[in-house]
């Protein structure tokens, strides 16, 4: 897997947020469509049925503020030994006359996204929903990588700009 913006990209699927494990909820994007995962979710829509995908409740900071937040969190864990999972965010899938809201866990370390990556990821989700981009583009990039590591920030932003059409 590799993380780019809000996307957790494997060789055969793209997840909005972290890939859910067990009964955890999440959203999987495939070349065939959009699938909600987790206990009580289990819905699927073909891309031609999807009218929109949006995210809410994300923790977003500038690069400097993100670094400070993560340092403080690390210090609290070091001193107290008590840590928490980052808060989940919401993925809204709009299809036909229905909007389904699903919780997803952040894929990024500390659960704090950079503002630019959040904005560009939103544009990519819009383009996927309106047919202006394909999940195949993200999967092709992942399959071409020698390993499954997450690229550096500059490369992530460049990929998101490419996929968003900027």
ABEGO torsion letter per residue (X at the ends): XBBBEABBBBAABBBBEBBBBEABBEBBBBAAEBBBBEBGBGBBBBAAABABBBBBGBBBBBAAAAAAAAAAAAAAAAAAGBBBBBBBBBBBBBBEABBBBBBBBBABBGGBBBAAAAAAAAAAAAAAAAGABBAAAAAAAAAABABABBBBAAAAAAAAAAAAGX
